[in-house]
Amino acid sequence: MRVSAGLCFQGEKIWIFKRGPGRKNAHLWEFPGGKEESGETPADCLVRELREELSLEVSPPQIVREADCEGIHFTFLRCEALNAPRCTEHEDCTLADPRELLQYAFCPADTPVARALALNAPALTEFFWDFDGTLMDTYPGMVACFVRAAERVGIMVEPERVLTLMKDSLGACARACAAGDEAVRRTLMKGFREEEDRLPPEHIRAVPGIPEALNALTRLGGRHYLVTHRGPLAWKYLEANGLQDCFTDVVLGTDGFPRKPAPDSLLYLMKKHDLNPARCVMIGDRPLDVDAAANAGMLGCLLDEEHRFDEHPCPLHVDSADKLTETLRPMPL
């Protein structure tokens, strides 16, 4: 089966449609179109389907992408809508900004096209990175250090609970384990820092796939910025892994900005380097990282290898650093 699908623009925006109940992929969004009939070109098919199904007249369609999905050959064609559509089979439609397409659940065949349109509006070139658990695989060492610090004050805590609490924040972990005792919390934090300072920097390795992602995105014209709550130890870890030259600029915890999800550190870097927020994305392993991105007016990308935050409404969500380049680079149409 061959299907034509229309990327129907109206000015800078694009029409998308929500499939009705009782149909395959019901309630998912799609680019409109239908099956090619015998002897039809993809363009002829699209013009006919849009006219019959939506009373939509369009400019001559131009093929921009072909793909196979679920045994169907899809041809995606770009055109200009000459009037507003009228829904008869769909349950909803909307005229969306291309970047907004990341917020919609699309049919499988349409999903990569929607993402390609979104990430070319405009292309992402400025990459902001969290440190712990995103760039560097520091959590195993951090958990071990915290468990030892807790044992020193007579607190026994399971490593998995420590990791879960740390995914909120280190401060939240210390408060929970101290059970509201401020003196114990301060002792825990002090002991943790002492234990962590004993870790040789060369023992802390980059998250698998991160060096390759940094280098690939740089080759595509990207620039990288580090935004972390850590102090200078973060820079030592980067140097030990040969990654220090990847970054255009760095904001550390010692620079005095409010902690994420406050956007202050991101806004500072955007202003300093005169960056367009539409070209910026913040990559982090916790909701507070992508929430900071939203608060700064940029995209967020959640690197969630353990699927701890599958329900978080982040527009970009990956479960492996190996997928970052494919997810973040401009996709041609």
N, C-alpha and C positions, 0 to 999 in steps of 0.2 A: 504494500500500500504506500502511496505517495501523498503527502499532505503539504499544503502551502499555508504558511503562517505570516501574518502581517505585523510589521513594526510600524504602526500607524502614528506618525508624529503630527502634532498640531503646534506649530511654533517650536519651542524648546522642550515641550512635554510630549508624552506618549500615552496612547489609550491602552488600557489593560482591562481584562474582562474576567469575571468570576463565574466558574462553571456551576450550573444549576444542580439541584438534587436529582438523584436517580441516574446520573451519568457517570461514566468512568472519570476518576479524579474529581468527583463532586466537591464543590466548595473551594477548590484550588483556583489560582489565577492563571491566565494564559494570554498569549497573543492570538488574536482571532484568525480564523481561516477554516479550511476544510479539505476534503479529499479531492484529488485531481480526477477528473473524468477523462475517458479515453480521448486522445488527440489534443488535450489541453496542455498549454505551457503552464509552468508555475504561476506566472504573472496573470494569465487569463483566468486561472482557477481562483486566485485570490480576489481579483476584481469581482468575479461572479459571486463568490461566497460572501464577501463583505456587503455586496448590494442586496443579496437575498436574505441574509441572516440579520443584518444590522441596518439596512437602508443607508449604508455608508458609501459615499463616493470618494475615490482617492485618485491621486496623481499616478502616472505609470510606475508600477512597482519595479524595484531593482533588487536582484538577488545579492544578499550580503553574507549568507552562511547556509551550509547544508550539514545535516547530522542525522545519524540513525539512532533511534531509541525505541526499545520495546518492540522491535520488528517492523517499525515504521520509518520511512525515509522522510525527513522534514526539510523543507526549503523555506528559509526565512527571508522575507523581502521587505525592504524599506520603502515607505511611501508617505505622502502627506494627506491627511484627512481634509476633505473639502467641505465637510459639514459635521454636525454632531451625530453620533450613532444613536440608534434606538434599540434597546435590549428587548428581545423576544424570547430567546432561549437561555440567556445568561441571567443570573440572579442579581448581578451588580456590575457596574463598570466605573472607572475613574480615569481622569487625566492626571498622570503622575509625572513628577520630575524624575529623570532617570536615576539619580542617586537614591531616591525613595524606594526604588524597586527592591532594594535589599530588605525592606520591611515586610514584604509580601511573601506568602507561601505559594510558589508556582508549581505547575505540573512538571514532571521530571524532564521532559524534552525542552521546556521553556526555561528551566532554572539556570543553566549555564549562560544562556543568551541574556537573561535579565541581569545576571551578575556582570557579564561583559559590558552591557550598557551602563550599569551603575558605576563600575570602576573606570570608565572612560569619561566620566562627567564631573570634573576632568580626571585624568590619570593620577594615581597616587605616586608622589615622589619623595615625601618627607615621612620618615618612619621613626616613631617614638617608641622606646623600649623600656619596659620594666626590667628589673635585674633578677631578683630571687625567683627561681622556678620558671623564668621566661628565657633569659639569656644564659644563666648559670644554674647548674644542678646543685644548688646549695642546701636544699631541704634535708637530705640525709644527714649532712654534717650538722646543720642547725638543730635538728631533732635530737641527735645524739648529745650535743652540747647542752641542750635544755634539760634533757633527762638527767645528765650528770649533775647539773646545777641544782635541780630539784632534789636529787638524792642527798646532796650536801646539807640541805635543810630539813631532811627527814620526810620529803614528799615523794611518794611513789606514783608514777603516772605512766600509762601505756604510750609507747611511741606513736601509735596511730591516732590517739586522742590529741597528742601534742601537734601532730601534723594537721589534723582537722582544725584545731584552734588557730594554728599559725596561718592557715589559708584565709582566716579573717584578718588577723594581724598578730605580730609578736607581742604587742602590748595586751591584746585581748587574751592571749595564751597565758601570760604572766598573771593577769588579774584573775582569770578563772582558777588557775592552780593555787593561787594565794588565798582563794576563798574570801576576798574582801579585806584581807589584812594588808595594809599599805606597807608596813615595814617588811613583811615577807615578800611582797611584790618587788620592792626595791632590791632586796637581797637576791631574789631570783634573777632579776635583770643584770645585776652586777656580776653574779656568778656565771650567767650565760655569756656575757661579753668576755670575761676572763677565759672561759673555755674556748670560745671561738677564736680569740687572739692566738691561741696555741696551735690552731690548725695551719699547717703549711699551705700557702696560697696555691702551690702547684698541685695540691691534692683535690682542689675544687675544679671540676671540669665543666665545659660548656654543655648545655642541653644538646643531645644528639640532633643534628640537623641545623643547628643555629649558625655555626660558621659558614656553612654552605648557603644558607638563606641570606645572611648579611652580604656575602660576596656576590651572589647572584643579583640581588636587588641593587647593589652598587653598580654592577655592570650595566644594569638597565637605566642608570641615571639617577638612582635614589641616593638620599643622604640619611644618616642615622643620628639619633639623639638619645642619650641615656637619661632617664628620669627615675631616680630611686630614693627611697628613704634611708638607704645606707650611707655611711660616711666613706672616708678614703679607702677603706678595705676593699670596696667594690672595684676601685681602679687597680689595686694590686692583683685581684683575681683576673681582671681583663688582661693585664700585662703578662701574667703567668700563662695565659692561654693564647697570647699573641693577637689579641683582638682590639687592643687600645687604639690602633690607627683607623679602625672602622668608623669612628664616631666624630661627627662634626662638632658636637658640643655635649656637655654633661651637666646635669643638675644633681647634686648629692644632698643627703639629708642635712649636712652641715651648712648648706647654703641658706637655711632658715625659712624655706617656703612651708606653708601649711601642708599637712599630709593629704595624699589622695584619699577620697575622691575630689577634694578641692582642686580646681583647675589651675591654680596660680602658677605652678612651675611650667605647665604646658603653655599658658598664655605668655609667660615671660620669654620662653624660647621662640614662640611664633613672632612676638614683637621684635625681639633682638635680631632675628634673621629675616624679617619681613616676609613671613610665610603666609600663603593662602590656606586657610583652614580646610578648604575643599580638597586640597592636595595632601592633607596630613592624616595619619592613622596612628593610634596608640595600641601597641601590642602588649598584653599582659596576661598573667595566669589567674587573676582574681577579678571578681566583679568590680572592686573599687578602682581597678585600672581603667576598665572600659567606661565606668561611670564618670571618671575624671575626664576621659575623652569627650563624652557627651556634654559634660559641663563646659568644656572648652570649645564646643562647636565643631569637633572633628569626629571622624569615624573611630570606632573601637574594634579590635580583633581579640577575641578571647582564645588563648592557647590553653586548652583544658584537656590534658592527656588522660586524666583519670575520670573524666565525665562527672566531675563533682557539681558542675554548674550548667547542666544541660537545659534547665528551665530558665536560665537568665536570657532576657530578650536582647541579646547582643546581635547586631546586624551581620557580623562576621564571626564564625565559630569554627575552630579547627581542633583536632585531637592529636596532632603531631606536628612538630616543627618542620618535618619534611614537606608538609603541605603548604607552608607559608608562602613560598615563592609563587606557586601556582595560584594561590588564593588572592594574593595582593598585586600581582603584576597586571598591567593592562592586557586585556584579551581582545585581539583583533576581531572585528566583525566584517 
